[in-house]
Amino acid sequence: MNTPNEYDRFTFHDLMETLPPLETIEAGAPIRDAVRKMCNKDYSQLPVIKDKNCTGSVTSDSVLRRLRNADQKGYYIDMDWPVERFLDKNLPQYVRSDDDLMKHVDWMASKGFVLIGSPQKLEAIITNYDLVLFFKRKTEAFLLLREIETTIRYLIGQTLSGQESKEALALVKKEDESTTTSLTDLTFDNLRQLILANWTRFKNLFKDRKQTDKQLQIVRNMRNEVFHFRKPIEASRLQQLRRLRDNYIKLATGLKR
């Protein structure tokens, strides 16, 4: 029996593959340098280095808190003050690159970032922005395909009458020798076949039978690749999937009016 040679276990290493080079700031550098670097790079935090070790991070929040406190207490902040006076008070969370990503998602949601490595050997900083982009890459195809499938089921349900649905389901049961009793039980290819077999009811909605069949087969093939074979979808085909999703949702929205 053939057994799978891969399994899904997401680690921080999966995020590190697309990260830009690590940016840090020296503890003795003026805070203006840290602010300038964060603004120029559109960062919310920077690891702080002192004597070659990471002593924590300066963040946009820690700088703003210090400014607010100065305003409340009536003293002036000199932008030449060293970065170490603006360190975030939360102790940094260090993780290994091979650590389980999902175990640290709650921390990141609360604190905004983790540091990869150790104070003596800092490798990278992973932020919520990196996390969002990672999950987008990993889940977008799944979500698009789900939206397409649920929308197609909606379009069928809104187009066929109750009796027509029963007759269509009876035909599917006969051809596939299945025990299907509801539209929700149909496979995606069953949905495609149902639309084509009842084209007179769907031609005003989808317009072109040949083009509709082609598009639904594209979705079916991508669905098999993503759900069953876990193949990544290249950017051009993902864009095609987005366009199809938008078109089907536009049809569904039109039926609601």
Wavefront OBJ file of the C-alpha trace (Angstrom):
o trace
v 0.000 0.000 0.000
v 1.299 3.459 -0.895
v 1.616 5.790 2.079
v 1.900 9.594 2.031
v 5.463 10.890 2.300
v 4.439 14.326 3.593
v 2.217 15.713 6.319
v 1.236 19.190 7.414
v 3.046 20.601 10.431
v 3.654 24.307 10.195
v 6.745 25.687 11.891
v 8.277 29.150 12.031
v 10.750 28.006 9.413
v 7.873 28.022 6.902
v 7.448 31.760 7.510
v 11.166 32.528 7.463
v 11.548 31.444 3.840
v 10.055 34.713 2.543
v 11.295 37.165 5.186
v 13.456 40.188 4.315
v 16.897 40.434 5.990
v 16.754 40.918 9.770
v 16.838 44.567 10.853
v 18.015 45.526 14.363
v 18.992 48.672 16.262
v 21.800 49.226 18.764
v 20.687 49.934 22.328
v 22.808 53.100 22.446
v 21.537 54.527 19.178
v 19.317 57.619 19.431
v 15.617 56.828 19.413
v 15.224 59.040 16.353
v 17.200 56.434 14.385
v 14.840 53.664 15.483
v 11.767 55.743 14.651
v 13.208 56.677 11.263
v 14.030 53.064 10.448
v 10.591 51.813 11.514
v 8.880 54.495 9.435
v 11.052 53.917 6.371
v 10.621 50.129 6.537
v 6.998 50.265 7.720
v 7.912 48.184 10.803
v 6.119 48.184 14.147
v 9.050 46.782 16.111
v 12.819 46.380 16.044
v 14.999 43.998 18.060
v 17.495 45.913 20.215
v 21.124 44.761 20.392
v 23.530 45.477 23.228
v 26.992 43.907 23.473
v 26.047 41.582 20.592
v 23.035 40.217 22.491
v 19.362 40.971 21.986
v 18.012 42.758 25.054
v 14.430 43.099 23.864
v 12.559 45.173 21.306
v 11.567 48.748 20.728
v 8.077 49.031 19.299
v 5.846 51.779 17.997
v 3.654 51.161 21.056
v 6.542 51.455 23.506
v 7.625 54.752 21.940
v 4.075 56.126 21.980
v 3.586 55.059 25.597
v 6.765 56.890 26.578
v 5.609 60.008 24.726
v 2.210 59.836 26.396
v 3.741 59.485 29.845
v 6.031 62.426 29.169
v 3.053 64.522 28.097
v 1.039 63.538 31.173
v 3.914 64.275 33.555
v 5.020 67.428 31.776
v 8.578 66.542 30.799
v 10.325 66.719 27.453
v 11.587 63.709 25.500
v 14.862 64.242 23.710
v 14.990 62.284 20.459
v 18.695 61.780 21.108
v 17.894 59.604 24.137
v 19.146 56.022 23.619
v 16.836 53.343 22.288
v 17.222 51.249 25.451
v 15.141 53.836 27.339
v 12.205 52.971 25.069
v 12.294 49.192 25.302
v 8.968 47.374 25.322
v 8.285 46.288 28.896
v 6.975 42.890 27.814
v 9.707 40.272 27.902
v 10.406 39.088 24.352
v 9.185 35.649 23.363
v 11.966 33.531 21.828
v 11.112 30.476 19.744
v 13.091 28.031 17.644
v 12.654 27.954 13.888
v 11.371 24.366 14.134
v 8.816 25.178 16.845
v 5.164 24.410 16.152
v 3.649 27.592 14.755
v 0.115 26.935 16.002
v 1.251 26.785 19.646
v 2.324 30.430 19.499
v -0.505 31.990 17.479
v -2.327 33.227 20.612
v 0.841 34.924 21.886
v 1.395 36.621 18.543
v -2.211 37.766 18.379
v -1.741 39.397 21.779
v 1.835 40.718 21.549
v 2.335 41.162 17.823
v 5.617 39.315 17.245
v 8.078 36.638 18.326
v 11.863 36.454 18.004
v 13.500 33.443 16.378
v 16.618 32.135 18.090
v 18.004 33.379 21.398
v 19.428 36.593 22.893
v 22.900 35.380 21.919
v 21.951 34.273 18.411
v 18.999 36.155 16.964
v 17.878 34.776 13.599
v 14.676 36.613 12.687
v 11.610 38.449 13.897
v 8.159 37.135 12.946
v 5.306 39.635 13.123
v 1.533 39.377 12.806
v 1.892 40.766 9.293
v 4.139 37.826 8.368
v 1.649 35.458 9.981
v -1.314 36.875 8.038
v 0.551 36.612 4.718
v 1.557 33.025 5.517
v -1.992 31.929 6.294
v -3.251 33.756 3.201
v -0.840 31.779 1.036
v -1.796 28.514 2.702
v -5.572 28.950 2.807
v -6.642 31.254 -0.017
v -7.178 28.481 -2.571
v -9.235 26.460 -0.044
v -11.414 29.463 0.791
v -11.947 30.476 -2.831
v -12.952 26.945 -3.776
v -15.334 26.720 -0.842
v -16.955 30.032 -1.816
v -17.342 28.851 -5.405
v -18.870 25.532 -4.382
v -21.365 27.003 -1.912
v -22.312 29.664 -4.483
v -22.899 27.065 -7.208
v -25.123 25.096 -4.823
v -27.033 28.299 -4.056
v -27.482 29.086 -7.759
v -28.842 25.605 -8.431
v -31.175 25.740 -5.456
v -32.521 29.118 -6.513
v -32.974 28.123 -10.165
v -34.639 24.704 -9.940
v -38.066 24.261 -8.425
v -38.605 21.664 -5.730
v -39.902 19.117 -8.225
v -37.101 19.860 -10.686
v -34.531 19.335 -7.922
v -36.066 15.953 -7.053
v -35.973 14.881 -10.697
v -32.383 16.073 -11.096
v -31.323 14.224 -7.959
v -33.109 11.079 -9.117
v -31.156 11.216 -12.370
v -27.852 11.608 -10.501
v -28.728 8.672 -8.227
v -29.548 6.530 -11.232
v -26.387 7.389 -13.164
v -23.980 7.185 -10.196
v -25.849 4.492 -8.272
v -25.581 6.744 -5.230
v -27.833 7.300 -2.232
v -27.831 11.079 -2.651
v -30.986 12.706 -1.301
v -29.999 16.376 -1.201
v -28.122 18.972 -3.248
v -25.701 19.314 -0.347
v -24.658 15.669 -0.855
v -23.637 16.090 -4.482
v -19.993 16.116 -5.476
v -18.759 19.137 -7.390
v -18.735 17.161 -10.627
v -22.334 16.088 -9.908
v -23.205 19.786 -9.704
v -21.544 20.425 -13.057
v -23.405 17.514 -14.665
v -26.692 18.624 -13.130
v -26.337 22.126 -14.598
v -25.523 20.782 -18.064
v -28.319 18.196 -17.966
v -30.813 20.942 -17.116
v -29.336 23.608 -19.374
v -32.668 25.027 -20.482
v -33.225 26.123 -16.874
v -29.714 27.560 -16.488
v -28.981 29.130 -19.883
v -30.380 32.533 -18.867
v -28.101 32.500 -15.827
v -24.817 31.177 -17.274
v -25.411 32.156 -20.964
v -22.777 29.992 -22.693
v -23.028 26.230 -22.139
v -19.585 25.358 -23.499
v -17.875 28.119 -21.502
v -19.771 27.169 -18.353
v -18.709 23.542 -18.684
v -15.086 24.604 -19.250
v -15.062 26.870 -16.180
v -16.657 24.275 -13.928
v -14.132 21.675 -15.074
v -11.317 24.122 -14.250
v -12.731 24.521 -10.748
v -13.180 20.752 -10.376
v -9.589 20.053 -11.400
v -8.186 22.713 -9.076
v -10.392 21.391 -6.278
v -8.929 17.911 -6.738
v -5.393 19.284 -6.760
v -5.887 21.314 -3.593
v -8.140 19.056 -1.506
v -6.886 15.611 -2.511
v -3.295 16.052 -3.676
v -2.344 19.178 -1.673
v -0.704 20.710 -4.726
v 0.103 24.430 -4.518
v -1.726 26.601 -7.034
v 0.497 28.959 -8.999
v -0.272 32.672 -8.961
v -1.835 32.854 -12.453
v -4.291 30.037 -11.731
v -5.082 31.498 -8.331
v -5.992 34.749 -10.042
v -8.210 32.778 -12.406
v -9.905 31.229 -9.382
v -10.518 34.685 -7.894
v -12.167 35.850 -11.120
v -14.429 32.801 -11.232
v -15.395 33.293 -7.590
v -16.245 36.944 -8.262
v -18.339 36.016 -11.299
v -20.367 33.378 -9.462
v -20.961 35.641 -6.471
v -22.093 38.383 -8.859
v -24.641 35.952 -10.335
v -25.832 34.971 -6.858
v -26.140 38.599 -5.797
v -28.223 39.300 -8.900
v -30.660 36.530 -7.987
v -31.207 38.044 -4.544
v -32.408 41.355 -5.947
l 1 2 3 4 5 6 7 8 9 10 11 12 13 14 15 16 17 18 19 20 21 22 23 24 25 26 27 28 29 30 31 32 33 34 35 36 37 38 39 40 41 42 43 44 45 46 47 48 49 50 51 52 53 54 55 56 57 58 59 60 61 62 63 64 65 66 67 68 69 70 71 72 73 74 75 76 77 78 79 80 81 82 83 84 85 86 87 88 89 90 91 92 93 94 95 96 97 98 99 100 101 102 103 104 105 106 107 108 109 110 111 112 113 114 115 116 117 118 119 120 121 122 123 124 125 126 127 128 129 130 131 132 133 134 135 136 137 138 139 140 141 142 143 144 145 146 147 148 149 150 151 152 153 154 155 156 157 158 159 160 161 162 163 164 165 166 167 168 169 170 171 172 173 174 175 176 177 178 179 180 181 182 183 184 185 186 187 188 189 190 191 192 193 194 195 196 197 198 199 200 201 202 203 204 205 206 207 208 209 210 211 212 213 214 215 216 217 218 219 220 221 222 223 224 225 226 227 228 229 230 231 232 233 234 235 236 237 238 239 240 241 242 243 244 245 246 247 248 249 250 251 252 253 254 255 256 257
